[in-house]
Amino acid sequence: MGTEQSFVDYVAEVAGLGSRLTRKKMFGEYALYLDGKVVAFACDNSLYIKPSKAATTLAPDLPQGPPYPGAKDYPVADELLDDPPALRRLIEDTAALMPLPKPKKNPKQ
């Protein structure tokens, strides 16, 4: 089952990060980016935060599960959708720990 656009819109609204939080649809699911860094995935209408020290420090009791078959476990942050400040902080702190994406190479002309 793919993630519904309305769920991703709701996550963005609750997080309250405005245009800083972007999303890209991939195979029926979504990757969420803060300031260009991947911070979470929306899969099967659940929110999976990238594993990091931010998640273990700020939300150590979140359940764990794979966002897609064959993936390692990620913290499932669905319960934080009821706590916008906690969700926002988790997303921001996760982004601070993620590397910048590698620049894309220009195709040969």
N, C-alpha and C positions, 0 to 999 in steps of 0.2 A: 504494500500500500504506500503510495507516495504521500508526501507532506502537502497539505492544503495551503494555498497562498494566504488564506485568512489566518492560519496559525502563525505563519512567519510575520505577517503584518502585526498581529497581536503581540508577539515577542518584541518586535521593534518598538511598538507603542509603550509597552510596559517598561522596557529598558530605558526609555527616555533619552536616548543619545542622539536623536535627530539624524542629520545626514551623515554623521560620523559612522553609523552602523549601516553597512550595505550588505546585500545578499546576492548570491549567484545561484541559479538553479542548476543542479547537476543530477542527471539520472532520476528525476522525479523527487529529489531531495534538495536541500539547500545548504550552502556554506555561508556562514555569517562572518563578516569582516569588520573590525574596528580600526579605523585609520589605515586601511589597506592590509591589516594582519588578520589571518584566519584565527578566530577565537572560539567558534562553536559550529555545530551542525544541527540542522533541524531534520530529523528523520522519523518517519512514521508519526508525525505530529507530537514529537517529544524533542526537548532541547538538550543536546549533548555538548558540554563544555570541554574544550581541549584540556587534557590532563596537564596539570602544572602545580607548582608550589602554591599558587594563588588558590586553587581549588582545595588542596589539602589543608591550607591554613584557614580560609574563610568559610568553607562549607565541607568539613571533613565527614559529615554524616550523610551526604548525598548518596543515593543508591548508585551502583555502577552497572554498566551494560554496554554492549557493542552497538554503535550506531547503525552498522550494516554488517551483513555476514562476512566473517573473516577478519573483522577489525578487533583491535584490543579494546578493553573496557574503558569507557569514558564516564565521568560523573554526569548523571542525569539530573538536570536542574529544573525540572517541571515545577517542583514545590516553590521555587524562588519566583515564579510568575505571580505569586501572591504577596511578594515582598520586593517591590520595585527598587528601593535603595540597595538592598543586598544583591540583587541581580546586576544592577548597574555597576556596583563596586567590583563584583566578581568578573564581569566582562572587561572592565577597565584594567584591573590588576592582571588578568590573564594576557591582555594585549601588551602590557608593559613587559612581560616576560617572553613574548614571541618574537622571533627574528623577523626582520623586514623581508618581504618576498624578493626573490632573486630577479634582477632586471631581465626582461625578455629580450632575446636577441632579434635584431631586425632580419627578416628574410633577405636572402641575397637577391639583388635586383638584376 
